[in-house]
């Protein structure tokens, strides 16, 4: 249902978001490599499957530092909401994978 333009907050405009069929399929990732410079954060989402000696980068996202911080806060807020509804997520110990990463050297 479309929102009535008259009910919008003055000075704010709606943004139409387009989701292509290909992006709607999503990409599976169970590992992320995060690097940063003074001007950007690079998140390489990888799929690492058991018994396969090679991890594949399935998506690379490049963010400005302020957007990276907003993303971190939004993710934390969503984890809290998830846990309030479904119970605490039982995080396993940090996985140490012997990766030969050909991207920027991880700093974060």
Buried (B, 14 or more C-beta within 10 A) or exposed (E): EEEEEEEEEEEEEEEEEEEEEEEEEEEEBEBEBBBBEEEBBBBBBBBBEEEEEEBEBBBEBEBEEEEBEEBEEEEEEEEEEEEEEEEEEEEEEEEEEEEEBEEBEEEE
